[in-house]
Amino acid sequence: MTKERDEDAVRRFVEHFAMTLSDLGFPRMPARVLAVLQVADEPGLTAGQIGERVGASPAAVSGAVRYLMQLQFIVREPVPGSRSDRYRMPDDPWYTASLVRGGVYKRMADIIYEGVEAVGDTSSPSGARLTEVHDFYLFIQDGMLELLDRWEKTREERHGG
């Protein structure tokens, strides 16, 4: 059964999604742009189309799409026969983003380890605390890699290979 698209509900979702991501520390405008691209039925949207849908200036959209492209949440492609570009979701943006960001825990562990070495004594209160955080980040990194592998297998099974 196909249900008719409710544009008011779509707009509410976009704002709710953006507010939730913003509450979690994600910048609000990139969150709104990401939500708009998630609900777009078109193969991609130009910056102007995104701006119309989120009610934002070209400069705000430009900054948001640049931020999202750096995280690899979206991709930019040229519009054939035009000088403009359109932005779209990759085939599996959450997985791609997780792969890109997966190394963040290792990087954090490496930075924390600099602190461990700086305080010198891992049995001191600060050394023990830093060592614990270092080990935690490495644990999370390993766990994320395992989860990503499991997700890929689940996704392949779900989509038939």
C-alpha positions as CSV (number, residue, x, y, z in Angstrom):
1,M,0.0,0.0,0.0
2,T,1.4,3.3,-1.0
3,K,0.7,6.3,1.2
4,E,0.5,9.8,-0.2
5,R,3.4,12.1,0.6
6,D,2.4,14.7,3.3
7,E,4.6,17.8,2.6
8,D,3.7,19.4,6.0
9,A,4.8,16.2,7.7
10,V,8.0,16.1,5.6
11,R,8.8,19.7,6.7
12,R,8.2,18.8,10.3
13,F,10.4,15.8,10.0
14,V,13.2,17.9,8.5
15,E,13.1,20.4,11.4
16,H,12.8,17.6,14.0
17,F,15.7,15.7,12.5
18,A,17.8,18.8,12.3
19,M,17.0,19.8,15.9
20,T,17.8,16.4,17.2
21,L,21.1,16.3,15.4
22,S,21.8,19.8,16.6
23,D,21.1,18.7,20.2
24,L,23.7,16.0,19.7
25,G,26.3,18.6,18.6
26,F,25.8,18.5,14.8
27,P,25.6,22.0,13.3
28,R,22.0,23.0,12.6
29,M,22.2,24.2,9.0
30,P,24.1,21.1,7.8
31,A,21.6,19.0,9.7
32,R,18.7,20.7,7.9
33,V,20.4,20.2,4.5
34,L,21.1,16.6,5.2
35,A,17.4,16.1,6.2
36,V,16.2,17.8,3.0
37,L,18.4,15.5,0.9
38,Q,17.2,12.5,2.8
39,V,13.6,13.2,1.9
40,A,14.2,14.4,-1.7
41,D,12.8,12.1,-4.4
42,E,14.9,13.8,-7.0
43,P,18.3,12.3,-7.8
44,G,19.9,15.5,-6.4
45,L,19.2,19.1,-5.6
46,T,21.0,22.3,-6.5
47,A,22.0,24.7,-3.8
48,G,19.1,27.0,-4.9
49,Q,16.6,24.2,-4.5
50,I,18.0,23.3,-1.1
51,G,17.9,26.9,-0.1
52,E,14.2,27.2,-1.1
53,R,13.3,24.0,0.9
54,V,15.1,25.1,4.1
55,G,14.5,28.8,3.7
56,A,18.1,29.7,3.9
57,S,20.5,32.0,2.1
58,P,22.9,30.8,-0.6
59,A,25.8,31.4,1.8
60,A,24.3,29.3,4.5
61,V,23.6,26.5,2.0
62,S,27.1,26.8,0.6
63,G,28.7,26.4,4.1
64,A,26.4,23.5,5.0
65,V,27.1,21.5,1.8
66,R,30.8,22.1,2.1
67,Y,30.7,20.7,5.7
68,L,28.6,17.7,4.6
69,M,30.9,16.9,1.7
70,Q,33.9,17.0,4.0
71,L,32.2,14.3,6.2
72,Q,31.3,12.5,3.0
73,F,27.6,12.6,3.9
74,I,26.8,14.1,0.5
75,V,28.4,14.2,-2.9
76,R,28.5,17.0,-5.5
77,E,28.0,16.3,-9.2
78,P,27.6,18.7,-12.2
79,V,24.2,19.3,-13.7
80,P,24.5,18.3,-17.4
81,G,24.3,21.3,-19.7
82,S,24.5,23.8,-16.8
83,R,27.2,25.5,-14.8
84,S,25.5,24.5,-11.5
85,D,26.1,21.5,-9.4
86,R,23.6,19.3,-7.6
87,Y,24.1,17.6,-4.3
88,R,22.8,14.1,-3.4
89,M,23.2,11.4,-0.8
90,P,25.7,8.7,-1.6
91,D,24.3,5.2,-2.0
92,D,24.9,4.4,1.7
93,P,25.9,7.7,3.4
94,W,25.8,6.4,7.0
95,Y,28.1,3.5,6.3
96,T,30.5,5.7,4.3
97,A,30.5,8.4,7.0
98,S,31.2,5.7,9.6
99,L,34.1,4.4,7.6
100,V,35.5,7.9,7.3
101,R,35.0,8.7,10.9
102,G,35.9,5.3,12.2
103,G,39.5,6.4,12.6
104,V,38.5,9.2,14.9
105,Y,38.7,7.0,18.0
106,K,42.2,5.9,17.1
107,R,43.2,9.5,16.5
108,M,41.7,10.4,19.9
109,A,43.6,7.5,21.5
110,D,46.8,8.7,20.0
111,I,46.3,12.2,21.3
112,I,45.4,10.9,24.7
113,Y,48.5,8.8,24.7
114,E,50.5,12.0,24.3
115,G,49.0,13.1,27.6
116,V,49.9,9.7,29.1
117,E,53.6,10.2,28.1
118,A,53.5,13.8,29.2
119,V,52.4,13.0,32.8
120,G,55.0,10.1,32.8
121,D,53.6,8.0,35.6
122,T,50.6,5.8,34.6
123,S,50.0,5.1,38.3
124,S,49.5,8.7,39.2
125,P,45.8,9.9,39.3
126,S,46.2,11.8,36.0
127,G,48.2,9.0,34.3
128,A,45.7,6.4,35.3
129,R,42.8,8.5,34.1
130,L,44.5,9.2,30.8
131,T,45.5,5.6,30.3
132,E,41.9,4.5,31.0
133,V,40.6,7.0,28.4
134,H,43.2,5.9,25.9
135,D,42.3,2.2,26.3
136,F,38.6,3.1,26.0
137,Y,39.0,4.9,22.7
138,L,41.0,1.9,21.3
139,F,38.2,-0.4,22.5
140,I,35.6,1.7,20.8
141,Q,37.6,1.9,17.6
142,D,37.9,-1.9,17.5
143,G,34.2,-2.3,18.3
144,M,33.2,0.2,15.5
145,L,35.2,-1.8,13.0
146,E,33.5,-5.0,14.1
147,L,30.1,-3.4,13.9
148,L,30.8,-2.0,10.4
149,D,31.7,-5.4,9.2
150,R,28.5,-6.9,10.7
151,W,26.5,-4.1,9.1
152,E,28.0,-4.7,5.7
153,K,27.1,-8.4,5.9
154,T,23.6,-7.6,7.1
155,R,23.1,-5.1,4.3
156,E,24.3,-7.6,1.7
157,E,21.9,-10.2,3.0
158,R,19.0,-7.8,3.1
159,H,19.7,-6.6,-0.5
160,G,20.5,-10.0,-1.9
161,G,24.3,-9.6,-2.4
